[in-house]
């Protein structure tokens, strides 16, 4: 059974849209909460590409993560932004809901992958141009010319998601290192080649509130995944991410950003 990680990891559903609708009803005007399970505290500038997203849908407020990939573009999960009216993006701070830079954009600035259903869970958010600093920098995308499946590599997951189901408030960015596994080891879920998975070694995993957040390799220099779904905050099942390398052509077509 898979669970999306936007805000209600404890809710079971087959599609991102269904869980978003149920969770929006239950979390009306909710305070944003959470941390990564068994993560450590991040310090300012450690993840300068980390974005926090406040999402408005029908007068209700939700929270997701994202990754800055250019001065005008943030990558996140499609299930985070589907059907929302506005997104406020925060950059440059480890404190949730704060930032050296923040900007609010609207539904016309959101680009959801055209093949999104429960898979292809990736979206782009156009933002007003941000100036780079020590705490705000874009993360590189994988290269078109150097494909890797990243199996066996250790990656870094970061976000403000819960430490456990129903945990109390915590506003500080967390991170954890997790091993990337093969898609064969992730076949407990219905996945395609657009998924990359990690194993929750020593209980280190994403939880509700982490959706859309980055998974990075090569000393946090390259973005390889965006939090999509998993088995649960304390499950032994893998965490699944949108595999960024699978969507490089679409990202280039929308943003003009590409690495060769």
TORVO-397315 format. One record per residue: x negated, y negated, z of N, C-alpha, C, O, CB in turn. Coordinates in steps of 0.001 Angstrom, whole numbers, padded with zeros to 6 digits, always signed. Glycine has a CB too. Layout:
BEGIN
XYZXYZXYZXYZXYZ/...
END
This chain:
BEGIN
-000849+001200+000000+000000+000000+000000-000875-001237+000000-001830-001316+000772+000955-000013+001224/-000568-002200-000847-001406-003387-000914-000687-004591-000320+000540-004686-000340-001813-003673-002358/-001496-005508+000209-000964-006709+000822-001701-007912+000273-002930-007926+000214-001076-006647+002355/-000943-008926-000128-001541-010177-000556-001999-010955+000658-001545-010711+001775-000555-011003-001392/-002902-011892+000432-003605-012528+001532-003325-014015+001624-004093-014758+002234-005076-012303+001394/-002222-014458+001018-001966-015894+001016-001673-016410+002408-002210-017446+002799-000814-016223+000092/-000821-015708+003185-000509-016170+004524+000139-015075+005340+000155-015157+006568+000392-017382+004470/+000675-014052+004698+001429-013046+005424+000961-011661+005032+001667-010929+004339+002927-013197+005166/-000217-011309+005473-000818-010024+005142+000051-008865+005630-000051-007754+005110-002219-009923+005747/+000894-009112+006614+001702-008038+007174+002953-007744+006366+003701-006827+006703+002086-008376+008574/+003197-008513+005295+004393-008287+004489+004047-007429+003281+003105-007738+002552+005016-009628+004041/+004795-006359+003062+004517-005446+001953+005374-005780+000751+006569-006049+000876+004751-003999+002375/+004734-005760-000444+005477-005989-001676+004659-005527-002847+003449-005335-002725+005854-007462-001833/+005301-005344-003990+004593-004900-005184+004091-006057-006016+003212-005877-006858+005482-004027-006019/+004638-007253-005795+004227-008373-006622+003891-009578-005785+004424-009761-004691+005302-008720-007615/+002975-010424-006320+002593-011640-005615+003779-012574-005472+003940-013217-004435+001453-012345-006341/+004611-012655-006500+005750-013575-006449+006673-013230-005294+007148-014121-004590+006528-013545-007768/+006932-011941-005093+007847-011534-004036+007313-011898-002664+008056-012402-001822+008107-010047-004110/+006038-011650-002432+005498-011957-001118+005444-013460-000899+005639-013932+000221+004110-011345-000953/+005181-014214-001954+005135-015662-001805+006510-016176-001382+006609-017012-000483+004677-016338-003123/+007560-015685-002017+008902-016153-001697+009268-015796-000259+009811-016635+000460+009925-015555-002671/+008981-014562+000177+009343-014148+001520+008565-014938+002550+009113-015386+003557+009103-012657+001705/+007275-015105+002284+006433-015788+003242+006767-017269+003324+006690-017856+004403+004979-015601+002883/+007132-017879+002217+007501-019278+002240+008717-019499+003123+008796-020495+003842+007771-019780+000832/+009668-018567+003068+010861-018703+003898+010515-018561+005372+011061-019279+006210+011912-017664+003500/+009603-017631+005698+009279-017371+007091+008345-018419+007676+008351-018656+008884+008659-016008+007226/+007537-019052+006819+006515-019958+007318+006868-021417+007022+005972-022242+006845+005165-019610+006706/+008142-021739+006968+008561-023100+006649+007907-024091+007602+008026-023983+008822+010092-023227+006713/+007200-025081+006997+006535-026122+007768+005583-025553+008814+005359-026172+009855+007563-026998+008438/+005023-024378+008542+004130-023741+009506+002801-024463+009574+002358-025059+008593+003909-022278+009147/+002165-024408+010741+000806-024903+010874-000139-023892+010248+000022-022687+010442+000443-025162+012364/-001112-024366+009506-002096-023499+008859-002911-022802+009944-003282-023423+010940-003026-024311+007894/-003191-021508+009752-003951-020812+010787-004964-019858+010184-004858-019473+009020-003015-020055+011713/-005971-019472+011010-006719-018313+010671-008209-018363+010491-008822-019429+010461-006208-017843+009549/-008790-017158+010369-010212-016923+010167-010393-015583+009471-009486-014750+009466-010984-016960+011513/-011562-015379+008887-011914-014072+008341-012128-013094+009494-012646-013470+010545-013187-014162+007446/-011721-011820+009288-011867-010805+010316-013349-010472+010507-014050-010161+009543-011063-009537+009949/-013821-010539+011758-015203-010224+012132-016222-011071+011377-017312-010599+011054-015482-008757+011884/-015866-012314+011100-016784-013229+010430-017562-014078+011414-017306-014060+012618-016028-014120+009477/-018515-014820+010881-019327-015749+011671-018973-017173+011282-018426-017414+010206-020846-015486+011463/-019287-018117+012163-019025-019522+011871-019957-020041+010786-021169-019830+010842-019174-020364+013134/-019386-020716+009802-020191-021397+008782-020605-022766+009302-019944-023335+010171-019406-021533+007445/-021702-023291+008767-022130-024634+009122-022004-025531+007906-021919-025061+006771-023580-024634+009658/-021993-026829+008162-021809-027794+007080-022855-027577+005987-024048-027460+006266-021892-029237+007622/-022390-027524+004748-023286-027373+003610-023623-025952+003237-024253-025726+002204-024521-028084+003876/-023218-024965+004059-023551-023571+003741-022801-023096+002500-023355-022372+001672-023225-022657+004933/-021553-023502+002376-020728-023123+001229-020156-024397+000603-018968-024680+000755-019579-022138+001655/-020984-025159-000093-020527-026461-000594-019469-026366-001686-018866-027373-002059-021695-027233-001115/-019245-025167-002194-018223-024935-003216-016868-024561-002609-015869-024489-003325-018680-023836-004164/-016828-024324-001298-015597-023869-000657-014523-024951-000708-014763-026105-000351-015869-023464+000796/-013349-024558-001155-012196-025458-001182-011107-024905-000271-010938-023693-000141-011662-025639-002631/-010378-025817+000351-009169-025468+001077-007977-026083+000365-008043-027230-000077-009243-025941+002549/-006893-025336+000252-005720-025802-000488-004484-025771+000402-004109-024722+000926-005493-024943-001746/-003859-026929+000566-002526-026994+001161-001514-027007+000029-001612-027813-000896-002363-028254+002083/-000544-026113+000107+000386-025877-000993+001798-026248-000562+002281-025801+000479+000329-024403-001454/+002447-027062-001365+003825-027445-001083+004767-026736-002042+004649-026851-003262+004001-028971-001183/+005698-026004-001461+006712-025343-002275+008078-025540-001627+008341-025026-000539+006393-023831-002445/+008934-026280-002297+010298-026510-001827+010319-027031-000394+011136-026599+000420+011112-025225-001924/+009419-027960-000091+009382-028573+001224+008691-027757+002286+008665-028159+003450+010738-028855+001660/+008137-026635+001924+007419-025770+002865+005935-025848+002555+005551-026226+001449+007928-024294+002787/+005091-025490+003531+003652-025664+003388+002927-024353+003639+003198-023661+004620+003142-026742+004343/+002009-024020+002754+001195-022812+002854-000274-023185+002687-000609-024331+002388+001622-021758+001790/-001147-022191+002887-002586-022435+002840-003278-021348+002044-002938-020171+002162-003173-022512+004254/-004253-021742+001228-005108-020800+000506-006518-021369+000411-006756-022531+000741-004539-020503-000911/-007438-020542-000040-008787-020978-000341-008977-021155-001835-008076-020879-002627-009798-019988+000206/-010159-021617-002210-010504-021782-003607-011989-022037-003739-012707-022099-002741-009701-022920-004236/-012451-022186-004968-013864-022415-005241-014007-023525-006272-013378-023490-007329-014550-021120-005733/-014837-024505-005956-015129-025604-006876-016089-025115-007953-017176-024628-007640-015729-026824-006119/-015693-025242-009236-016565-024795-010322-016999-025948-011230-017815-025750-012131-015860-023731-011146/-016473-027124-011008-016831-028308-011774-016229-029520-011097-015430-029381-010171-016351-028198-013244/-016602-030706-011546-016159-031916-010852-014652-032119-010929-014088-032899-010161-016858-033123-011426/-013994-031417-011857-012544-031552-012004-011782-030241-011859-010584-030195-012141-012233-032151-013333/-012463-029156-011419-011806-027855-011475-012080-026995-010244-013211-026884-009770-012247-027119-012710/-010997-026389-009743-011055-025420-008647-010394-024132-009120-009312-024159-009708-010355-025972-007351/-011047-023013-008861-010463-021691-009114-009804-021186-007843-010317-021400-006744-011540-020684-009609/-008664-020514-007991-007969-019921-006859-007149-018742-007364-007241-018375-008535-007065-020966-006138/-006352-018150-006490-005486-017039-006878-004175-017567-007457-003632-018564-006981-005207-016118-005670/-003679-016891-008485-002414-017303-009097-001263-017206-008102-000365-018048-008110-002113-016446-010329/-001284-016178-007240-000156-016028-006315-000110-017152-005288+000919-017361-004646-000234-014684-005602/-001212-017877-005126-001202-019041-004241-000408-020200-004829+000325-020879-004110-002622-019489-003953/-000546-020425-006114-000039-021664-006716+001211-021479-007572+001770-022460-008062-001109-022282-007552/+001648-020259-007755+002840-020028-008575+004054-020699-007924+004373-020433-006765+003093-018501-008764/+004711-021552-008669+005942-022172-008204+005776-023344-007258+006771-023863-006753+006757-021166-007551/+004541-023781-007000+004365-024896-006069+004577-026233-006784+004386-026359-007993+002960-024847-005429/+004978-027222-005985+005177-028562-006537+003922-029426-006427+003688-030288-007274+006333-029247-005829/+003117-029202-005393+001923-030022-005181+000863-029220-004455+001168-028306-003690+002264-031295-004388/-000398-029577-004709-001543-028963-004052-002467-030076-003571-002855-030949-004347-002292-027981-005013/-002816-030040-002294-003859-030927-001793-005129-030105-001614-005132-029095-000911-003432-031613-000451/-006200-030543-002251-007477-029838-002237-008442-030584-001327-008615-031798-001443-008060-029703-003674/-009072-029834-000413-010066-030381+000514-011430-029797+000188-011562-028591-000023-009681-030083+001990/-012447-030656+000147-013817-030237-000146-014780-030907+000832-014542-032026+001286-014199-030582-001611/-015884-030196+001152-016976-030825+001874-016902-030756+003374-017556-031550+004050-017058-032203+001491/-016121-029825+003933-016041-029709+005386-015746-028274+005771-015077-027547+005036-014965-030651+005955/-016257-027863+006948-015927-026544+007481-014658-026585+008327-014177-025541+008768-017088-026003+008309/-014113-027771+008558-012881-027914+009332-011675-027826+008413-011582-028557+007428-012871-029246+010104/-010767-026944+008731-009599-026724+007904-008721-027975+007860-008442-028585+008893-008802-025528+008422/-008294-028346+006665-007409-029475+006512-008102-030818+006563-007444-031858+006564-006378-029426+007546/-009434-030808+006605-010214-032034+006528-011174-031908+005352-011315-030836+004763-010984-032308+007864/-011821-032997+005025-012803-032923+003950-013435-034262+003688-012826-035307+003918-012169-032402+002688/-014683-034230+003195-015291-035474+002718-014521-036008+001524-014529-037205+001235-016769-035254+002344/-013851-035081+000836-013058-035437-000338-011755-034674-000268-011747-033481+000036-013819-035128-001665/-010655-035349-000548-009370-034671-000693-008580-035357-001797-008696-036564-002009-008572-034674+000646/-007789-034577-002485-006969-035113-003558-005723-034261-003701-005760-033049-003486-007756-035168-004888/-004630-034893-004061-003368-034189-004267-003008-034216-005754-003010-035267-006395-002232-034826-003412/-002699-033033-006279-002285-032906-007678-000951-032165-007715-000452-031715-006683-003372-032157-008533/-000383-032043-008904+000974-031526-009005+001062-030368-009995+000059-029954-010576+001927-032636-009416/+002259-029859-010175+002443-028616-010917+001853-028674-012323+001369-027661-012827+003911-028284-010999/+001884-029836-012960+001349-029940-014321-000171-029804-014353-000751-029633-015425+001757-031268-014943/-000817-029876-013202-002272-029754-013121-002724-028327-012805-003918-028067-012656-002809-030703-012069/-001777-027419-012704-002056-026027-012356-001983-025167-013614-001016-025242-014371-001059-025511-011279/-003010-024353-013830-003074-023466-014998-003158-022026-014499-004220-021571-014074-004302-023817-015921/-002047-021321-014552-001992-019919-014142-002319-019039-015339-001882-019317-016456-000596-019560-013557/-003085-017981-015107-003436-017095-016219-002166-016613-016910-001216-016213-016238-004277-015888-015723/-002133-016645-018246-000895-016313-018967-000425-014881-018768+000752-014588-018977-001086-016558-020427/-001322-013978-018367-000940-012580-018167-000761-012229-016693-000745-011053-016331-001979-011669-018781/-000626-013244-015847-000456-012971-014420+000863-012255-014150+001931-012676-014595-000519-014274-013616/+000747-011151-013401+001906-010525-012760+001421-010170-011373+001123-011082-010601+002454-009244-013563/+001322-008918-011011+000649-008587-009759-000867-008496-009967-001626-008526-008998+001193-007261-009192/-001308-008385-011217-002718-008416-011587-003000-009723-012329-002114-010566-012473-003097-007178-012464/-004244-009885-012801-004663-011143-013448-004342-012327-012533-003815-013355-012958-003958-011319-014836/-004686-012131-011254-004311-013053-010181-005339-014181-010077-006127-014238-009134-004192-012303-008829/-005313-015064-011054-006315-016131-011115-005658-017381-011688-004806-017303-012573-007552-015702-011978/-006067-018529-011171-005502-019799-011629-006558-020888-011506-007488-020793-010705-004228-020172-010815/-006393-021914-012312-007234-023105-012277-006406-024303-011839-005266-024479-012267-007880-023365-013656/-007002-025127-010974-006350-026356-010537-007224-027534-010968-008378-027649-010556-006116-026358-008983/-006658-028403-011801-007361-029631-012172-007268-030611-011012-006193-030813-010448-006769-030254-013478/-008404-031223-010655-008417-032216-009586-009019-033517-010103-009735-033519-011105-009208-031698-008359/-008731-034617-009423-009391-035875-009731-010884-035708-009469-011280-035004-008540-008797-037048-008890/-011696-036344-010274-013135-036099-010277-013761-036326-008907-013522-037348-008263-013809-036986-011299/-014567-035361-008469-015258-035446-007194-016743-035693-007447-017317-035127-008377-015044-034155-006360/-017362-036529-006630-018804-036765-006694-019509-035730-005834-019080-035452-004714-019164-038207-006229/-020584-035163-006353-021307-034138-005619-022169-034753-004516-022602-035903-004594-022175-033319-006574/-022400-033931-003477-023229-034338-002338-023821-033078-001736-023670-031995-002301-022401-035148-001269/-024483-033199-000614-025039-032026+000042-023981-031029+000469-024242-029827+000529-025838-032441+001230/-022790-031520+000766-021711-030652+001220-020690-030325+000144-019767-029545+000382-021019-031283+002371/-020842-030908-001032-019915-030646-002140-020722-030361-003397-021347-031258-003963-018944-031850-002367/-020704-029106-003827-021404-028678-005032-020598-027567-005696-019958-026769-005011-022852-028198-004703/-020626-027512-007025-019936-026409-007697-020746-025124-007588-021966-025153-007421-019680-026750-009176/-020055-024008-007685-020730-022715-007738-020768-022256-009198-019831-022496-009958-020007-021656-006828/-021860-021595-009575-021998-021093-010934-021036-019947-011190-020697-019180-010289-023430-020645-011193/-020609-019852-012425-019877-018683-012893-020876-017646-013406-022012-017996-013727-018854-019072-014004/-020475-016388-013488-021345-015399-014131-021665-015804-015561-020901-016529-016199-020691-014013-014113/-022799-015331-016055-023226-015642-017415-022514-014757-018429-022286-013573-018183-024739-015480-017547/-022162-015346-019578-021619-014564-020682-022632-013529-021169-022248-012463-021650-021206-015485-021836/-023918-013840-021047-024964-013026-021670-025586-011990-020752-026419-011200-021194-026033-013908-022183/-025200-011976-019480-025822-011053-018528-024738-010394-017682-024560-010730-016511-026850-011793-017622/-024020-009458-018284-022907-008821-017574-023430-007881-016497-024410-007165-016705-022002-008053-018556/-022773-007889-015352-023026-006932-014280-021703-006577-013634-020812-007420-013532-024023-007502-013229/-021567-005312-013190-020368-004965-012420-020574-005197-010926-019635-005080-010139-019981-003506-012671/-021813-005528-010537-022176-005919-009171-022041-004790-008152-022184-005028-006952-021324-007074-008739/-021772-003582-008601-021629-002463-007670-022899-002279-006845-024008-002304-007379-021300-001169-008432/-022726-002098-005551-023849-001894-004637-024457-003170-004105-025248-003129-003163-024900-001112-005312/-024104-004308-004689-024613-005578-004171-023803-006024-002953-022629-005684-002807-024573-006662-005266/-024456-006785-002095-023762-007403-000970-023306-008795-001395-024026-009525-002075-024680-007473+000298/-022125-009131-000988-021527-010411-001369-021037-011128-000116-020868-010521+000942-020360-010204-002378/-020812-012428-000257-020348-013241+000871-018937-013728+000612-018646-014346-000413-021290-014438+001115/-018074-013435+001562-016680-013858+001558-016537-015007+002559-017072-014931+003665-015717-012662+001912/-015828-016058+002186-015654-017184+003111-014219-017696+003052-013575-017659+002004-016644-018327+002779/-013732-018173+004193-012372-018689+004237-011913-018971+005649-012640-018769+006621-011431-017722+003585/-010684-019444+005729-010065-019803+007004-008990-018809+007423-008157-019132+008269-009468-021192+006918/-008989-017596+006843-007932-016625+007131-008010-016062+008543-009027-016204+009221-007995-015497+006141/-006920-015416+008986-006806-014919+010360-007906-013936+010723-008477-013275+009856-005465-014263+010561/-008196-013848+012021-009110-012821+012513-008389-011513+012761-009020-010457+012790-009793-013284+013787/-007086-011564+012940-006277-010369+013068-004823-010767+012810-004483-011950+012810-006453-009705+014481/-003980-009772+012593-002571-010044+012322-001971-010852+013462-002002-010424+014615-001787-008730+012120/-001423-012024+013138-000763-012827+014146-001694-013576+015069-001274-014020+016138+000108-011977+014943/-002959-013730+014682-003915-014412+015559-003579-015888+015708-002863-016459+014885-005335-014255+015023/-004103-016498+016762-003845-017899+017034-004628-018818+016108-005372-018364+015239-004177-018213+018465/-004447-020093+016307-005042-021095+015430-006554-021160+015588-007087-021029+016690-004437-022457+015705/-007223-021363+014480-008652-021658+014479-008949-022415+013200-008616-021957+012107-009522-020351+014591/-009567-023556+013332-009746-024416+012168-011121-024403+011557-011413-025239+010701-009419-025781+012527/-012001-023467+011970-013387-023492+011486-013604-022433+010408-013140-021300+010541-014372-023271+012652/-014310-022804+009346-014605-021893+008247-015441-020715+008731-016410-020889+009470-015333-022631+007120/-015054-019508+008304-015768-018281+008638-016346-017648+007380-015912-017938+006265-014840-017291+009358/-017330-016778+007578-017870-016017+006449-018287-014642+006923-018514-014417+008111-019065-016751+005799/-018386-013717+005963-018823-012355+006253-019489-011790+005008-019135-012154+003886-017628-011458+006706/-020453-010901+005206-021087-010201+004092-020460-008817+003966-020264-008116+004959-022635-010099+004293/-020153-008439+002737-019443-007196+002461-020042-006547+001216-020492-007256+000315-017917-007452+002275/-020057-005209+001145-020601-004535-000036-019565-004395-001144-018406-004069-000891-021131-003164+000342/-020000-004646-002372-019146-004447-003539-019154-002967-003907-020214-002345-003969-019620-005322-004739/-017987-002410-004149-017853-000991-004480-017348-000847-005911-016943-001825-006540-016893-000277-003487/-017375+000370-006412-016916+000626-007772-015394+000567-007833-014711+000735-006822-017423+001993-008268/-014878+000329-009025-013426+000344-009186-012850+001733-008976-011679+001874-008626-013043-000167-010559/-013662+002757-009187-013207+004109-008880-012923+004289-007403-011972+004975-007029-014233+005120-009328/-013754+003669-006549-013543+003732-005101-012357+002877-004664-011888+002979-003530-014802+003284-004367/-011884+002041-005571-010761+001141-005279-009469+001632-005920-008470+000914-005943-011073-000274-005766/-009491+002858-006439-008347+003345-007214-007140+003700-006355-006104+004107-006880-008754+004548-008013/-007265+003551-005036-006096+003694-004172-005039+002662-004542-003850+002857-004290-006493+003548-002691/-005491+001549-005149-004588+000515-005644-004417+000658-007148-005249+001265-007822-005115-000893-005291/-003336+000095-007664-003133-000003-009105-003923-001210-009602-003485-002347-009428-001607-000128-009467/-005072-000980-010214-005948-002079-010619-006289-001974-012099-006031-000959-012746-007235-002086-009776/-006874-003046-012616-007395-003044-013980-008842-003533-013939-009415-003696-012861-006520-003941-014926/-009432-003765-015113-010827-004197-015163-011013-005618-014649-012145-006061-014456-011347-004097-016578/-009919-006334-014426-009989-007681-013884-010039-007729-012373-009843-008788-011777-008831-008464-014355/-010303-006582-011743-010406-006494-010275-011820-006094-009889-012439-005261-010551-009377-005475-009697/-012327-006687-008820-013572-006274-008182-013254-006051-006704-012496-006820-006111-014724-007350-008379/-013827-005005-006107-013443-004613-004746-014637-004569-003807-015776-004351-004219-012759-003257-004763/-014335-004784-002524-015339-004657-001467-014828-003705-000403-013628-003462-000281-015677-006038-000847/-015768-003171+000365-015431-002267+001459-015493-003023+002781-016418-003810+002985-016386-001046+001482/-014539-002811+003684-014525-003519+004966-015489-002912+005979-015063-002399+007014-013123-003522+005539/-016788-002967+005686-017799-002410+006573-017754-003137+007914-017702-004366+007966-019208-002513+005939/-017776-002353+009004-017727-002900+010364-016538-003848+010544-016598-004801+011321-019035-003635+010687/-015461-003566+009811-014240-004343+009961-014270-005719+009339-013357-006514+009561-013932-004480+011375/-015315-006027+008553-015400-007354+007944-014512-007387+006701-014733-006641+005747-016879-007712+007582/-013510-008257+006726-012509-008256+005660-011788-009586+005611-011871-010401+006530-011505-007116+005856/-011071-009783+004503-010183-010937+004376-008882-010665+005126-008508-009515+005361-009898-011256+002884/-008205-011746+005493-006925-011620+006184-006010-012735+005675-006400-013494+004788-007105-011695+007751/-004788-012843+006232-003870-013852+005724-004449-015248+005874-005031-015592+006902-002535-013761+006441/-004277-016043+004827-004880-017366+004760-006140-017418+003922-006615-018503+003585-005186-017843+006129/-006702-016236+003570-007940-016202+002781-007695-016163+001273-008634-016337+000497-008763-015005+003181/-006458-015939+000847-006162-015798-000581-006783-016910-001410-006784-018077-001017-004664-015776-000804/-007317-016520-002573-007905-017490-003490-009318-017886-003155-009980-018556-003947-007075-018696-003530/-009798-017479-001981-011139-017858-001547-012233-017122-002290-011981-016092-002915-011287-017614-000084/-013465-017652-002226-014560-017138-003044-015270-015912-002479-015389-015732-001267-015551-018208-003246/-015733-015084-003401-016673-013999-003130-017901-014284-003988-017798-014373-005212-016044-012565-003445/-019067-014427-003347-020260-014898-004056-021432-013948-003848-021542-013301-002807-020640-016308-003590/-022311-013870-004853-023535-013065-004787-024737-013950-005098-024603-015152-005328-023470-011861-005776/-025915-013328-005099-027168-014013-005437-027385-015229-004543-027529-016361-005006-027166-014440-006916/-027401-014944-003229-027616-016005-002240-026570-017113-002375-026876-018301-002278-029027-016595-002392/-025331-016686-002600-024181-017587-002697-024281-018552-003877-023764-019668-003826-024038-018373-001415/-024947-018111-004931-025125-018965-006101-024164-018653-007240-023967-019489-008122-026526-018844-006596/-023560-017466-007240-022717-017045-008360-021379-016531-007828-021338-015694-006926-023427-015949-009208/-020302-017037-008390-018944-016651-007996-018524-015407-008770-018476-015422-010000-017941-017812-008243/-018220-014328-008044-017833-013091-008721-016389-012686-008454-015838-011867-009189-018746-011978-008299/-015762-013243-007414-014400-012835-007098-013607-013908-006381-014161-014851-005817-014423-011600-006266/-012279-013737-006420-011327-014588-005705-010378-013673-004945-009804-012753-005528-010542-015540-006688/-010210-013917-003653-009408-013031-002810-008005-012869-003385-007323-013853-003671-009334-013573-001372/-007576-011600-003552-006256-011326-004113-005385-010514-003151-004354-011006-002693-006395-010586-005438/-005792-009259-002834-004980-008422-001959-005855-007382-001286-007043-007262-001585-003844-007745-002744/-005253-006633-000374-005981-005592+000331-005022-004695+001081-003807-004767+000901-006999-006198+001287/-005589-003842+001931-004766-002885+002668-004203-003422+003961-003283-002831+004526-005555-001673+002959/-004742-004541+004447-004323-005102+005727-005521-005645+006462-006656-005291+006143-003602-004055+006582/-005292-006495+007436-006398-007188+008114-007362-006227+008795-008556-006512+008886-005849-008159+009139/-006860-005091+009273-007719-004137+009968-007687-002767+009316-007961-001754+009960-007307-004022+011421/-007354-002742+008048-007270-001492+007315-008656-001023+006886-009565-001832+006706-006361-001649+006098/-008809+000281+006726-010037+000840+006162-010005+000820+004634-010987+001188+003989-010247+002272+006663/-008883+000394+004053-008787+000299+002601-009578-000910+002096-009844-001842+002856-007309+000201+002161/-009951-000894+000819-010751-001999+000267-009993-003321+000222-008768-003366+000334-011220-001647-001125/-010759-004390+000054-010210-005682-000340-010399-005820-001845-011430-005417-002383-010900-006867+000436/-009408-006386-002525-009459-006558-003978-009471-008039-004320-008777-008845-003701-008260-005855-004661/-010274-008377-005320-010484-009751-005761-010296-009824-007265-010549-008847-007970-011891-010260-005357/-009855-010969-007761-009897-011199-009213-011358-011255-009635-012139-012024-009077-009141-012526-009614/-011731-010440-010622-013112-010368-011092-013371-011538-012045-012873-011539-013171-013397-009000-011796/-014132-012514-011608-014300-013748-012368-014904-013490-013741-014509-014138-014710-015171-014722-011598/-015846-012568-013849-016496-012317-015134-015507-011840-016198-015747-012028-017390-017600-011289-014962/-014409-011232-015785-013401-010736-016723-012635-011882-017380-012038-011707-018443-012428-009801-016008/-012652-013048-016746-011838-014176-017200-012668-015351-017713-012162-016467-017821-010953-014644-016079/-013936-015104-018027-014811-016202-018433-014315-016910-019694-014406-018134-019789-016216-015683-018659/-013793-016158-020660-013300-016776-021888-012127-017703-021622-012066-018810-022155-012896-015710-022886/-011197-017244-020794-010045-018074-020458-010481-019324-019691-009989-020419-019961-009029-017270-019631/-011401-019164-018738-011893-020316-017975-012558-021327-018913-012333-022531-018792-012891-019859-016878/-013369-020838-019840-014033-021724-020803-013019-022451-021674-013164-023643-021946-015001-020927-021684/-011992-021727-022111-011005-022354-022986-010238-023465-022282-009898-024473-022902-010034-021312-023505/-009962-023290-020989-009190-024290-020245-010066-025449-019790-009645-026604-019851-008514-023646-019036/-011291-025150-019330-012116-026166-018656-013328-026626-019454-013850-027714-019213-012583-025633-017345/-013777-025815-020394-015035-026100-021083-016251-025668-020307-017373-025897-020759-015137-027554-021376/-016073-025040-019137-017194-024622-018292-017609-023208-018656-016778-022299-018689-016820-024708-016793/-018891-023021-018927-019420-021704-019264-020924-021701-019039-021584-022736-019130-019081-021321-020730/-021455-020517-018745-022897-020327-018558-023354-019208-019484-022686-018184-019629-023245-019997-017062/-024544-019433-020125-025060-018464-021089-026499-018100-020743-027115-017293-021439-024974-019023-022526/
END
